[in-house]
Amino acid sequence: MPLKFEKNTDAFLAVLALVVGADQAGSLEERDFLFQKVKGIPAFGNPSSADFSKLLGKVTDAVYSQVPQSDGAFTAAGIDALLAEVKQTLSADLRKTLVQTATELGGSDGDDASETELLDKIRRALG
């Protein structure tokens, strides 16, 4: 069952959850990036850290429970379906912001081959 997004912020965070999980190891640098950079993006309305944490947790749980995985990694078809839904949900401007933000998030803890491959897919799907 493909993810459906109630809000554009949910769609935005779903893609970032994929990026964090791409190397199968969330890092402190990624967490700090999310709370310092992403929380301040105007679409989020500058929530408190507690509210942002709750939203991020809800979206991450949805991604991990609804996007198909194989051997602990998201499947290509699952990622494609999520990105297609995100493209329908977000405006062109917000997609551009998302691609830039996802790229910065991917580099926040160093480059990893799986993250680089996912970021290329995100750019193709949403750019």
C-alpha positions as CSV (number, residue, x, y, z in Angstrom):
1,M,0.0,0.0,0.0
2,P,1.6,3.3,-1.1
3,L,2.0,6.1,1.3
4,K,-0.5,8.9,1.1
5,F,0.5,12.3,2.6
6,E,-1.9,14.4,4.6
7,K,0.4,17.4,4.5
8,N,3.2,18.6,2.4
9,T,5.5,18.6,5.4
10,D,4.9,14.8,5.8
11,A,5.9,14.2,2.2
12,F,9.0,16.4,2.6
13,L,10.1,14.5,5.8
14,A,9.4,11.1,4.2
15,V,12.1,11.7,1.6
16,L,14.5,12.9,4.3
17,A,13.7,9.7,6.3
18,L,14.8,7.7,3.3
19,V,18.1,9.6,3.1
20,V,18.8,9.1,6.8
21,G,18.1,5.4,6.4
22,A,20.0,4.9,3.2
23,D,23.2,3.9,4.9
24,Q,21.3,2.0,7.6
25,A,22.8,4.2,10.3
26,G,21.3,7.5,11.4
27,S,24.0,9.8,12.8
28,L,24.1,12.7,15.3
29,E,25.1,15.0,12.4
30,E,21.9,14.0,10.5
31,R,19.8,14.6,13.6
32,D,21.4,18.0,14.2
33,F,20.8,18.9,10.5
34,L,17.2,18.0,10.7
35,F,16.6,20.0,13.9
36,Q,18.7,23.0,12.9
37,K,18.0,23.3,9.2
38,V,14.8,21.5,8.2
39,K,12.8,22.7,11.2
40,G,13.4,26.2,10.1
41,I,12.1,25.8,6.5
42,P,9.0,28.1,6.2
43,A,6.7,25.2,5.2
44,F,7.1,23.8,8.7
45,G,5.9,26.9,10.4
46,N,8.8,27.0,12.9
47,P,7.5,24.3,15.3
48,S,8.9,23.7,18.8
49,S,11.6,21.0,18.9
50,A,9.2,18.7,20.7
51,D,6.5,19.2,18.0
52,F,9.0,18.7,15.2
53,S,10.4,15.6,16.9
54,K,6.8,14.2,17.2
55,L,6.2,14.9,13.5
56,L,9.5,13.4,12.4
57,G,8.8,10.3,14.4
58,K,5.4,9.9,13.0
59,V,6.6,10.2,9.4
60,T,9.6,8.0,9.9
61,D,7.4,5.3,11.5
62,A,5.0,5.5,8.5
63,V,7.9,5.3,6.0
64,Y,9.4,2.3,7.7
65,S,6.1,0.5,8.1
66,Q,4.7,1.2,4.6
67,V,7.7,1.3,2.2
68,P,8.7,-2.2,1.2
69,Q,12.1,-3.4,2.4
70,S,14.4,-6.3,1.5
71,D,17.2,-7.3,3.8
72,G,16.7,-4.1,5.8
73,A,17.0,-1.8,2.8
74,F,14.1,0.0,1.1
75,T,13.3,-1.6,-2.3
76,A,13.7,0.3,-5.5
77,A,10.0,-0.1,-6.3
78,G,9.1,1.2,-2.8
79,I,11.3,4.2,-3.2
80,D,9.9,5.0,-6.7
81,A,6.3,4.8,-5.4
82,L,7.1,7.1,-2.5
83,L,8.9,9.6,-4.7
84,A,6.0,9.6,-7.2
85,E,3.5,10.4,-4.4
86,V,5.8,13.1,-3.1
87,K,6.0,14.6,-6.6
88,Q,2.2,14.8,-6.7
89,T,2.0,16.3,-3.2
90,L,4.6,19.0,-3.3
91,S,4.7,22.2,-5.4
92,A,7.7,22.7,-7.8
93,D,9.3,25.2,-5.4
94,L,9.0,22.9,-2.4
95,R,10.4,20.0,-4.5
96,K,13.4,22.1,-5.4
97,T,13.9,22.9,-1.7
98,L,13.6,19.2,-0.9
99,V,16.2,18.1,-3.4
100,Q,18.6,20.7,-2.1
101,T,17.9,19.8,1.5
102,A,18.2,16.1,0.9
103,T,21.5,16.6,-0.8
104,E,22.8,18.6,2.2
105,L,21.5,16.0,4.6
106,G,23.2,13.2,2.7
107,G,26.5,15.0,3.0
108,S,26.1,16.1,6.6
109,D,27.8,12.9,7.9
110,G,30.1,12.2,4.9
111,D,29.4,10.6,1.6
112,D,28.1,7.0,1.4
113,A,27.6,5.1,-1.8
114,S,24.0,4.1,-0.9
115,E,23.1,7.7,0.0
116,T,24.7,9.0,-3.2
117,E,22.7,6.5,-5.3
118,L,19.4,7.5,-3.5
119,L,20.1,11.2,-3.9
120,D,20.6,10.7,-7.6
121,K,17.2,8.9,-7.8
122,I,15.6,11.8,-5.8
123,R,17.1,14.4,-8.2
124,R,15.8,12.5,-11.2
125,A,12.3,12.0,-9.7
126,L,11.7,15.4,-8.2
127,G,14.1,17.7,-10.0
